[in-house]
Amino acid sequence: DCDPLQKKVVTNSDQLLPLLAMQTSKGVKGLAGLFVAGLTSASLSYVSSALSGLAAVLTYEYIRKALPKLSDERLAQLSKVVTVASGILGFGLVFVVEKMGNILPVTASLIGAIAGPSLGIFTLGMLFPWANAMGALTGIVTVTVLMMSYAIGNFVANNENLLPDQRLSLSWELEKRRVLATGSAVIHFIPLASNDWSSFDSCAWPALQFYFLTI
């Protein structure tokens, strides 16, 4: 078997890419460090821009409206404080996220649930100039609620093992037997579970009855 997860080489699938980079680059000095440096710099670049944007929105859209008499210099100082506070809060969430296991699918689902409605409202504004604020607000709230329900349903269904495992088997045992029996070296990958969805009971969690309509 060559599955790092089953062999306990890594604890979740988020660690497969770093493991691959470390193993394939161990023969070249400095390449593994270059990979880690690139990954770290990309993460810091994203985090810094996200914190700056969050601080600007909170300061100029909320604090300035709540305290209109503040000077621009004072607002700039408060923006720096909000940036530091947001960074500390984000760092604290690291310890919460660590307990959630495989975080990449959850992150991708949440980003998709938010990015889709955002793209929709921008498209609405560009193509339909007669659209009003109430219609745009109603649409984005409705779509966001639906997308978040799909994302939460997917997360819950995976945690409750209600969805079939779509990964391919990485075991060579059956293939070695077939090659010895037939003399053919063609590899046939077999899914770890059946694709038959009829055997999965959505009644284990009532909200999944609605979620399974979208699968």
C-alpha positions as CSV (number, residue, x, y, z in Angstrom):
1,D,0.0,0.0,0.0
2,C,1.2,3.5,-0.8
3,D,-1.5,5.6,1.0
4,P,0.2,8.1,3.3
5,L,-3.0,8.5,5.3
6,Q,-3.4,4.8,6.0
7,K,0.2,4.5,6.9
8,K,-0.1,7.4,9.3
9,V,2.7,9.3,7.5
10,V,0.3,12.3,7.6
11,T,-2.8,12.9,9.7
12,N,-5.0,14.5,7.1
13,S,-5.1,15.2,3.4
14,D,-4.1,18.8,3.8
15,Q,-0.5,17.6,4.4
16,L,-0.2,15.6,1.2
17,L,1.1,18.5,-0.9
18,P,3.9,19.4,1.6
19,L,4.8,15.7,1.9
20,L,5.0,15.4,-1.8
21,A,7.2,18.5,-2.0
22,M,9.5,17.3,0.7
23,Q,9.9,13.8,-0.7
24,T,10.4,14.8,-4.3
25,S,12.9,17.7,-3.5
26,K,15.0,16.0,-0.8
27,G,17.6,15.1,-3.4
28,V,18.2,18.8,-4.3
29,K,19.7,20.9,-1.6
30,G,17.7,24.1,-0.8
31,L,14.6,23.1,-2.9
32,A,12.5,22.1,0.1
33,G,13.4,25.3,1.9
34,L,12.5,27.3,-1.3
35,F,9.1,25.5,-1.3
36,V,8.4,26.4,2.3
37,A,9.5,30.0,1.8
38,G,7.3,30.4,-1.2
39,L,4.3,28.9,0.6
40,T,4.9,31.1,3.6
41,S,5.3,34.3,1.5
42,A,2.1,33.6,-0.4
43,S,0.2,33.0,2.8
44,L,1.6,36.2,4.4
45,S,0.8,38.2,1.3
46,Y,-2.8,37.0,1.3
47,V,-3.2,37.6,5.1
48,S,-1.7,41.1,5.0
49,S,-4.0,42.3,2.2
50,A,-7.0,40.7,3.9
51,L,-6.3,42.3,7.3
52,S,-5.7,45.7,5.6
53,G,-9.0,45.5,3.7
54,L,-10.9,44.4,6.8
55,A,-9.4,47.2,8.9
56,A,-10.3,49.8,6.2
57,V,-13.9,48.6,5.9
58,L,-14.4,48.5,9.7
59,T,-12.8,51.9,10.3
60,Y,-14.3,53.9,7.5
61,E,-17.7,52.2,7.1
62,Y,-18.6,51.7,10.8
63,I,-16.3,53.6,13.2
64,R,-16.4,56.8,11.1
65,K,-20.2,56.6,10.9
66,A,-20.5,55.9,14.6
67,L,-18.1,58.7,15.6
68,P,-18.3,61.3,12.8
69,K,-16.3,63.9,14.8
70,L,-13.1,62.0,14.7
71,S,-10.2,63.5,12.7
72,D,-8.5,61.7,9.9
73,E,-5.4,61.3,12.0
74,R,-7.4,59.6,14.7
75,L,-9.1,57.3,12.2
76,A,-5.8,56.3,10.9
77,Q,-4.6,55.4,14.4
78,L,-7.8,53.4,15.0
79,S,-7.3,51.6,11.7
80,K,-3.9,50.4,12.9
81,V,-5.5,49.2,16.2
82,V,-8.2,47.3,14.3
83,T,-5.5,45.7,12.1
84,V,-3.6,44.4,15.1
85,A,-6.8,43.2,16.8
86,S,-7.9,41.4,13.7
87,G,-4.5,39.7,13.4
88,I,-4.7,38.6,17.0
89,L,-8.2,37.2,16.5
90,G,-7.1,35.4,13.3
91,F,-4.1,33.9,15.1
92,G,-6.4,32.7,17.9
93,L,-8.7,31.0,15.3
94,V,-5.7,28.9,14.2
95,F,-6.2,26.8,17.4
96,V,-9.9,26.4,16.7
97,V,-9.3,25.4,13.0
98,E,-6.7,22.9,14.1
99,K,-9.5,20.8,15.8
100,M,-11.6,20.8,12.6
101,G,-9.4,18.3,10.8
102,N,-9.3,18.7,7.0
103,I,-9.9,22.4,6.6
104,L,-9.4,22.8,2.9
105,P,-12.8,21.5,1.7
106,V,-14.5,23.6,4.4
107,T,-12.7,26.7,3.3
108,A,-13.4,26.1,-0.3
109,S,-17.1,25.6,0.4
110,L,-17.4,28.8,2.5
111,I,-15.4,30.8,-0.1
112,G,-17.7,29.5,-2.8
113,A,-20.8,30.2,-0.8
114,I,-19.7,33.9,-0.4
115,A,-17.9,34.5,-3.8
116,G,-20.9,33.3,-5.9
117,P,-23.4,35.8,-4.6
118,S,-20.8,38.6,-4.7
119,L,-20.1,37.8,-8.4
120,G,-23.9,37.7,-9.0
121,I,-24.5,41.2,-7.5
122,F,-21.6,42.7,-9.5
123,T,-23.0,41.1,-12.7
124,L,-26.5,42.4,-11.8
125,G,-25.1,46.0,-11.5
126,M,-23.2,45.8,-14.8
127,L,-25.9,44.2,-17.0
128,F,-29.1,45.5,-15.4
129,P,-28.8,49.2,-14.5
130,W,-32.5,49.4,-13.6
131,A,-32.1,47.0,-10.7
132,N,-32.8,48.6,-7.3
133,A,-31.1,48.1,-3.9
134,M,-33.9,46.1,-2.4
135,G,-33.9,43.6,-5.3
136,A,-30.1,43.2,-5.1
137,L,-30.2,42.8,-1.3
138,T,-33.0,40.2,-1.5
139,G,-31.1,38.3,-4.1
140,I,-27.7,38.2,-2.4
141,V,-29.3,37.3,1.0
142,T,-31.3,34.5,-0.5
143,V,-28.5,33.0,-2.5
144,T,-26.0,33.3,0.4
145,V,-28.4,31.5,2.7
146,L,-28.9,28.7,0.1
147,M,-25.2,28.3,-0.6
148,M,-24.3,28.3,3.1
149,S,-26.9,25.6,3.7
150,Y,-25.3,23.5,1.0
151,A,-21.9,24.0,2.4
152,I,-23.0,23.2,6.0
153,G,-24.9,20.2,4.7
154,N,-21.8,18.9,2.9
155,F,-19.7,19.4,6.0
156,V,-22.2,17.6,8.3
157,A,-22.8,14.8,5.8
158,N,-19.0,14.1,5.5
159,N,-18.6,14.2,9.3
160,E,-21.5,11.7,9.7
161,N,-20.1,9.4,7.0
162,L,-23.3,9.8,5.0
163,L,-21.6,10.4,1.7
164,P,-19.7,7.6,-0.2
165,D,-16.0,7.7,-0.3
166,Q,-15.1,8.7,-3.9
167,R,-11.3,8.3,-3.5
168,L,-9.6,5.6,-5.6
169,S,-7.9,2.7,-3.8
170,L,-4.1,3.0,-3.6
171,S,-3.6,-0.7,-2.7
172,W,-1.4,-2.7,-5.1
173,E,-2.4,-6.1,-3.7
174,L,-5.3,-6.8,-6.1
175,E,-3.4,-5.3,-9.1
176,K,-0.3,-7.5,-8.4
177,R,-2.6,-10.6,-8.4
178,R,-4.2,-9.5,-11.7
179,V,-0.9,-8.8,-13.4
180,L,0.5,-12.2,-12.3
181,A,-2.7,-13.9,-13.6
182,T,-3.1,-12.1,-16.9
183,G,0.3,-10.8,-17.7
184,S,-1.1,-7.3,-18.4
185,A,0.6,-4.3,-16.7
186,V,-2.4,-2.0,-17.2
187,I,-3.5,-0.6,-13.8
188,H,-7.3,-0.4,-13.0
189,F,-8.1,1.9,-10.2
190,I,-11.2,0.9,-8.2
191,P,-13.2,3.4,-6.0
192,L,-13.1,2.7,-2.3
193,A,-16.9,2.8,-2.1
194,S,-19.9,2.3,-4.4
195,N,-21.5,5.2,-6.2
196,D,-24.9,4.0,-5.3
197,W,-26.6,6.8,-3.4
198,S,-29.8,4.9,-2.6
199,S,-28.3,3.2,0.4
200,F,-27.6,6.5,2.3
201,D,-30.3,7.6,4.7
202,S,-30.8,11.4,4.7
203,C,-33.1,11.1,7.7
204,A,-30.1,10.8,10.0
205,W,-30.1,14.6,10.1
206,P,-33.4,16.2,9.0
207,A,-31.8,19.1,7.2
208,L,-30.0,16.7,4.9
209,Q,-33.2,15.8,3.3
210,F,-33.1,19.2,1.6
211,Y,-29.4,19.0,1.0
212,F,-29.5,15.7,-0.8
213,L,-31.8,17.2,-3.4
214,T,-28.8,19.1,-4.7
215,I,-26.4,16.2,-5.1
